[in-house]
Amino acid sequence: MIPEARQAIFTAKYAEEIKHKTTLLELQKIIMYLKNCIKLLCEDPAFAEYIKCILMDERTFLNNNMVYSFLTCFLLKVQSQVLSGSSCANLINILVTSLINEYHNLEPELTSQRLELCKTSGILNADLRAFILMLSVHTPKQLDPALIPALQDLLTKCRACLQQRSTLIL
């Protein structure tokens, strides 16, 4: 919820002439209940493991736009409860290694094999999304020097594929 809206709900004055006094009170109760639920969820060790599992082992789940959007908003709010600094650094290193490895799997002859290309691009997309999520909550001291050239070349390959695809459509 937008912080300004939440603040407006909590600071609203109750007057007998307000038509929607009950609705306002109900909104305040719901917000407090949701805050409590999030707090309980974050305190549960299984939840922290679930977030780590998505970011480490089940990254392709992040290709679902709803899941990715949820984690984009939610992870920033709860990262201190579910991820330590060392686990963030470890996850980022794993993601960088995975990104570089998957990038190297994207060989030129692979572009003729549509199924394999879709699989590899799905893995790369999920890895990139997880990497973005992790960078939004943790700034690493140092990254693998091979990452930047791999990402730049990957971008060039993606642009070439898009251009090729658009010419096929026309």
LINHU-V707972 format. One record per pair of residues at least 6 apart in sequence whose ideal C-beta (glycine too) atoms are under 6 Angstrom apart, sorted by the first residue. I is the first residue (numbers start at 0). J is the second residue. If there is no record, write none. Layout:
i->[I;I]
j->[J;J]
This chain:
i->[8;8;11;13;40;41;41;47;50;53;54;54;58;58;58;59;60;61;61;61;61;62;62;62;67;70;74;74;78;87;90;91;91;94;94;94;95;95;95;97;98;99;99;101;101;102;102;104;105;109;109;110]
j->[26;27;23;20;46;77;80;81;81;60;90;129;125;126;129;125;66;67;125;128;129;121;124;125;128;132;132;136;136;137;133;133;139;126;129;130;142;143;146;126;126;145;149;122;123;149;153;119;119;115;116;116]
